[in-house]
Amino acid sequence: MSLCKIQEKFKLNGLYKNGDFIIGGIFEISFEINIPELSFRYKPEQWTCESFEFSVFQWAQTMIFAIEEINRDQILLPNITLGYRLYDNCVKLPVAMRVAAALISGKEDEIKDYDCRGPPPVIAIIGDPVSTHSIAISRILSLFQMPMVSYSASCSCLSNKDEYPSFFRTIPSDTFQVKAMIEIIKHYGWTWLGAIASDDDYGQNAIKTLSEEVKNFGCLSFLETIHKVNEKGDVARITRIIKESTANVIIVFTSEVELKALMTEVVSQNITGKQWIASEGWSTATALAIKENFYSFGGTLGIAIRRGEIPGLEEFLRQIRPNYDPDNNLAIQFWETLFQCKFEENAVKSNLTTGLHDYNTCTGAENITGMNTAYNTASDLRYSYNVYKAVYAVAHALHALVFCESGKGPFENNTCADIANIQPWQLLYYLKKVNFTNHLGERVAFDENGDALAIYDIVNWQLDNNGRVIIKNVGVFDKSAAKVTDLLLKENDIYWNLDSKLIPVSVCSENCPSGTRKAPRKGQPLCCFDCIPCAEGEISSETDSIECLKCPIDFWSNQGRTECILKEIEFLSFEDAMGMTLTTIALCGACLSVAVLAVFIHFRSSPVVKANNSELSFLLLISLTLCFLCSLCFIGQPSHLTCKAMHMVFGISFAMCISCILVKTIVVIMAFKATLPGNNMMKWFGLITCIIWLTTSPPYPSKNTRYQNGKIIFECDVGSLIGFSCLLGYIGLLAGVCFILAFLARNLPDTFNEAKFITFSMLIFCAVWITFIPAYVSSPGKFTVAVEVFAILASSFGILFAIFSPKCYIILLKPEKNTKKALMGRVPPKK
């Protein structure tokens, strides 16, 4: 059956006025529908819509007011009268579909096929307010290219022009509503959230967009849906989840009707301390914003439709008078509900149906001025303002169509539309290009998706001085122009739940401070994490760092692991206590060697000096002096010069020292007869080794970070390990040969025997340097150098005292033994 032959299932409630062009309207004035019990005995009664909503009836009256205002305007549409046909959809999709069919096919119950020709019954439809209804109706209207301008359907899915080419709206898309919520949530640093949505297109599309946005900065503790089929079970389950969840911020995308049961349950279970974020579907619902709910829902922050002012509307609303006309039965229903009475015609029907007579009779002269209801309160116009803008958008499109200049039209062959036979698709073309500024200075236009410019009010549920709950504007979200920030909040005007000054906190884990990194908890959302301190040598300078950054090689982390600081450079300096001590000892040793040398030179003609090969003794004392002094090269900040000098002086002085001792040992063995062949070569072998080493791969200053991470050990790297090993090996070989030979000569006659002292000195030397190896390897930092200096000084003192202290004792303290006879064993007897 064609749309022109659709049979009504029940009588539609509406308002009607004829005109040159008719604009249709769909409103959700009644919230319940009465379906009579079916019986086979008699014809079923018609369905009826009940539970009249005064605030929504105001929306319908605003449409009428706008049309009457336009009709009086001699500039916008001169000599043209607009009419209207408004219907109640009873918040039911089947009724909404029936209303749409009635609007595009005609108001009669049944009309002939030939009557479907000519101009349509309406040129555009204002509505439907429900997203799900708009989706279904738009699919039908798009077949006829009939414009539909909704004032409340905000589902982002309706922005798809491929599916809904004839759909427009004066309410922003939920995409922008979600962005406004996200801006508020980010502004207060909330990352641990709960979300609840209705099971219709409005709730599910919005919550899907919200979930995707939240992933970029936070997590959802729970995401629940209120189903119409099992609403009672859903309410109990969701309430339990809210109570158990640690998320303190809950976002709700539902309408006023769908939220009421959940709100009642939350209040009855005394759930407090939650910050509710309301969608425009219930943020300004005065039926919910009542004192009984305030303890649990006080401080609610909501996104609200932009509030506007409509001059003259309040006076118009108070002028309504019922006229008993079947085409205007909504006015009759409003009057009977407002004054709790019945007109005589309806009273007769009620008596026949129920048999009851307990009612007041309506006269139509009742005083509406003294009534204070949501209908005649025009101080908070939001959806009414959207309806007002929608009507004017259609009127401006019609104005452009009517005043099209002949020959310059947008249609085929540059023609204009025939005013006597305007088709909806023609008005649709002009509606896409609507762009005007209304009396409030607000620009009204549609983008390429048919969406209105995104401007929202931010509202807050508060208590006034009289203890009444008020819905106060505390900010605005404006996406219609390029600005530094889209969100502007009056921070001092916001009331927070339970504590008007304390901003709630909603995080699964507190922010990780600088010096730590985030470590996700296994099996939990990314917002739930532990803060792990950065390891040594790593830092994090920002909060909530995912990883710690390693410091450069010359830097180390400070105690708080928040910044890299230059590592402390450590070396054995002359200023610290250990350096001063070793320097003093080295200088004392050098001075002592020089003093012994001076004694030997002074007594060079004495038998003791002569008997011990004075030239070798002089050379040995000079080499010992160099051994003491070379230790000073190891102290102080390393440089290329000191690194080369220390090992060169160390190698030459010790090679010379041990070579001299070896020669002295051989002299003892040979009893002054000869020296070993090639001993000159042995004296210079150490020097040759040093020259080759320093030429090929010399020592150099280096920064050692292996032993202490927080410090740089400034030391000399030996360069060629082979060269250094050859030098030490050569000195060790000399010492070993010297020790063996001296040990073998220890039993020679005492008068000529210096081998015992050499044996003892070599024993000390070898013991010191053998002990030096593990001590050197295990000593950290500057102590490594200190151990090396100590070994040099200890071995030098061992040689000095072991070899020269007996001779100095005789020369200085026992001169009577410093004679040739005494040395030859012919000492005169004591008297």
Stockholm file with secondary structure:
# STOCKHOLM 1.0

chainA/1-831         MSLCKIQEKFKLNGLYKNGDFIIGGIFEISFEINIPELSFRYKPEQWTCESFEFSVFQWAQTMIFAIEEINRDQILLPNITLGYRLYDNCVKLPVAMRVAAALISGKEDEIKDYDCRGPPPVIAIIGDPVSTHSIAISRILSLFQMPMVSYSASCSCLSNKDEYPSFFRTIPSDTFQVKAMIEIIKHYGWTWLGAIASDDDYGQNAIKTLSEEVKNFGCLSFLETIHKVNEKGDVARITRIIKESTANVIIVFTSEVELKALMTEVVSQNITGKQWIASEGWSTATALAIKENFYSFGGTLGIAIRRGEIPGLEEFLRQIRPNYDPDNNLAIQFWETLFQCKFEENAVKSNLTTGLHDYNTCTGAENITGMNTAYNTASDLRYSYNVYKAVYAVAHALHALVFCESGKGPFENNTCADIANIQPWQLLYYLKKVNFTNHLGERVAFDENGDALAIYDIVNWQLDNNGRVIIKNVGVFDKSAAKVTDLLLKENDIYWNLDSKLIPVSVCSENCPSGTRKAPRKGQPLCCFDCIPCAEGEISSETDSIECLKCPIDFWSNQGRTECILKEIEFLSFEDAMGMTLTTIALCGACLSVAVLAVFIHFRSSPVVKANNSELSFLLLISLTLCFLCSLCFIGQPSHLTCKAMHMVFGISFAMCISCILVKTIVVIMAFKATLPGNNMMKWFGLITCIIWLTTSPPYPSKNTRYQNGKIIFECDVGSLIGFSCLLGYIGLLAGVCFILAFLARNLPDTFNEAKFITFSMLIFCAVWITFIPAYVSSPGKFTVAVEVFAILASSFGILFAIFSPKCYIILLKPEKNTKKALMGRVPPKK
#=GR chainA/1-831 SS CCGGGCCCSSCCCEEEECCSEEEEEEECCEEEEECCCCCSSSCCCCCEEEEECHHHHHHHHHHHHHHHHHHHCTTTSTTCCEEEEEEECTTCHHHHHHHHHHHHHCSSSSCCGGGGSSSCSCSEEECCCSHHHHHHHHHHHHHHTCCEEESSCCCGGGGCTTTCTTEEESSCCHHHHHHHHHHHHHHTTCCEEEEEEESSHHHHHHHHHHHHHHTTTCEEEEEEEECSTTHHHHHHHHHHHHHHCCCCEEEEECCHHHHHHHHHHHHHTTCCSCEEEECTTTTTCTTTSSHHHHHHHTTCEEEEECCBCCTTHHHHHTTCCCCCCGGGHHHHHHHHHHHTEECHHHHHHHHHHHCCCCCEECCSCCCCTTCCSSSSCCSSBSHHHHHHHHHHHHHHHHHHHHTCCTTCCSSGGGCCCCGGGCCHHHHHHHHTTCEEECTTSCEEEBCTTSCBCCEEEEEEEEECTTSCEEEEEEEEEECSSCCSCSEEECGGGCCCSSCSSCCCCCCSSCCCCTTEEEEECTTSCTTCEEEEECCTTEECCSTTCSSCEECCTTEEECTTSSSEEECEEECCCSSSHHHHHHHHHHHHHHHHHHHHHHHHHHTTTSHHHHHTCHHHHHHHHHHHHHHHHHGGGGSSSCCHHHHHHHHHHHHHHHHHHHHHHHHHHHHHHHTTSCCCTTHHHHHHHHHHHHHHHHHHSCCEEEEECSSCTTEEEEEEECSCHHHHHHHHHHHHHHHHHHHHHHHHTTTSCGGGCCHHHHHHHHHHHHHHHHHHHHHHHHCCTHHHHHHHHHHHHHHHHHHIIIIIHHHHIIIIICGGGSSHHHHHTCCCCCC
#=GC SS_cons         CCGGGCCCSSCCCEEEECCSEEEEEEECCEEEEECCCCCSSSCCCCCEEEEECHHHHHHHHHHHHHHHHHHHCTTTSTTCCEEEEEEECTTCHHHHHHHHHHHHHCSSSSCCGGGGSSSCSCSEEECCCSHHHHHHHHHHHHHHTCCEEESSCCCGGGGCTTTCTTEEESSCCHHHHHHHHHHHHHHTTCCEEEEEEESSHHHHHHHHHHHHHHTTTCEEEEEEEECSTTHHHHHHHHHHHHHHCCCCEEEEECCHHHHHHHHHHHHHTTCCSCEEEECTTTTTCTTTSSHHHHHHHTTCEEEEECCBCCTTHHHHHTTCCCCCCGGGHHHHHHHHHHHTEECHHHHHHHHHHHCCCCCEECCSCCCCTTCCSSSSCCSSBSHHHHHHHHHHHHHHHHHHHHTCCTTCCSSGGGCCCCGGGCCHHHHHHHHTTCEEECTTSCEEEBCTTSCBCCEEEEEEEEECTTSCEEEEEEEEEECSSCCSCSEEECGGGCCCSSCSSCCCCCCSSCCCCTTEEEEECTTSCTTCEEEEECCTTEECCSTTCSSCEECCTTEEECTTSSSEEECEEECCCSSSHHHHHHHHHHHHHHHHHHHHHHHHHHTTTSHHHHHTCHHHHHHHHHHHHHHHHHGGGGSSSCCHHHHHHHHHHHHHHHHHHHHHHHHHHHHHHHTTSCCCTTHHHHHHHHHHHHHHHHHHSCCEEEEECSSCTTEEEEEEECSCHHHHHHHHHHHHHHHHHHHHHHHHTTTSCGGGCCHHHHHHHHHHHHHHHHHHHHHHHHCCTHHHHHHHHHHHHHHHHHHIIIIIHHHHIIIIICGGGSSHHHHHTCCCCCC
//
